[in-house]
Amino acid sequence: MGVGIRWAQVGRQHVADPIVLLSARRSGSNGSGLLQAAALDVVTQPGWQTHLRALRKQLRARRDLLVGAISTHVPSATVWAVPPGGLNLWVRLPDAVDLDRLTKDAEARGLVLAGGDEWFPAEPTGRYLRLNFAGPVPAAYKQAATLLDESLRAQQ
């Protein structure tokens, strides 16, 4: 399983754009040349950089809302580092937390969580949640944090 750069032929030009054309060779299948050309067209449009700047600003605001909600409403959780980019926030929980029970308790309250264990390449270094801040309803972060705190308190 290696990483390869695919070449797309767009008109008479040969273009290699690692952002679009870099793909993992997992299934052995190649992406459609038409889809690659369409994707390349999107990311080379003048408005693409403007879109990315606006998206980064929105994601930073959502990240900050989520950090604030966790810090304010989940006192037993810790945000060790605020990521400068990306889509997820890692939240450290007390070592005694049973992640399987926590995710089930939270789901019973209407909150779906992703336990952090499955995202570690080796043994987890502690109890973590991986919280996504790219969702469509950042106004719900306070309520979600409150439900998370209730679920954590149920384990005490």
N, C-alpha and C positions, 0 to 999 in steps of 0.2 A: 504494500500500500504506500504509494508515494504521492507527492504533490506534483502536478504538471501544469504547465501553461499551455492553454489551447490558443490557437490562432484563428481569428475570424477574418473572413474576407468580406470587406465592405466595399462594394463597387470594385474599383481596381486597386484599392489600397489593401495592404495587409497590416492589421493593427493587433498589437498585443497589449492588453490593458490588464495588469494583474488583479485589479479590484474586481473586474467583471469576469475575467476568463480563467482565473486561478481556480482549479477544482481538485477535490480529493478523488483519487481513483479508487473508489470503494466497490462500486458495482461493475466497473468495466464499461459502463455505457458513457457515451459522449452526449453533451448537451446539444440541443438543436442549434444549428448555425443561425437560423432565423431568429431564435430567442436571444442568442448572443449578440447578434447585430442590433436587435431592438434595445437590449440592455445598454449596449455601448452607445447607442444614439441618445438614450436618456441621460447617462452620466457625462456626456460631452456637450450637452446643451448649456447655454450661458446661464440659465436659471438654476442649474443644479447646485452650484456653490451657494447661491442665495438660499435655496431650500435647506441645504445642510446647516448653514449658520442659524437659520430660524429653528430648525429641529434641535440642534445642540442647545440653544437657549431654552426651549421648552423642556427638554430632558433635564437640564440643570435645575430648572425651577421645580419640576416634579421630584427630582432627587432630594432637593432641599426640603420640600414639604414632607416627604416620607421620613427623612432624618429627624425633622422636628417632631413629627407625630410619634415616632418610636421613642425619642429622647424624653418627650413629655408624658406619654401615656403607658410606657412599658419600662418601669424603673429597673426591672431585673435584667433587661437586655442591654447590650453594649454595642455601639457602632464604633469599631476600632479605627476604621479609615473611611473617609468619604471619597468615593471614586471620582477622578476628574472627568470621566466619560463613561460610556457603556450604558447598560440598561438595568443593571442589578445592584442591589445593596446587600452586603453580607452583614448579618446581625448575629452576634455571639450571645448565646444563652447560658444559663448556669449549667455546670457539668451534670447535675442530678436530673436534668430534664430528660424525659423519655420522648424522643422525637416522634416515634410512631403514635404514641398516645396523644401527643400534642396535636399532630396533624388531624387525627380523628376527632378529638375534642373541638378543635377549631372549625372543622368542616361541619360538625353538628350545630355550631353557632352561625354557620353561613360564611365562613372564611376559609378559602382554600390556600394552603401553604405548600411550599416546596422545601422539605427538609434538606439540609446542606450536605448530608453524608454522601449522597450519590454523585456529588459534583467534585469530590476529592479524588485525585488520581491514586492515592494510597490511603492509609488509615487516616480518618479525620483527626484533626488536632484539637477538637473540642466539639461542642454542640453549636451548630449554626443553622440559620435559615437563610435562604437565598430569596430575597424579595425583589420583584420586578417593579420598576417605577415607570414603565412605558405604557401602561394600560390607559384605557379611555376615561377613567373617572378618578382623577387625583383628589377630588373633593371628598372621596370616601376613605382617604388614608387615616384620618382621625378615628373614624368608626372602626376601621380594620385594626388599628393599633389597640383600641379599647377591647375588641374581641380577642386579640392575641393576649393581652394582659389577663383577661378573664380565664382564658385557656391555660395560661401558665400558672395562675393562682390555684386552679383546680388540682394541680399536681403537688401542692404543698400540704 
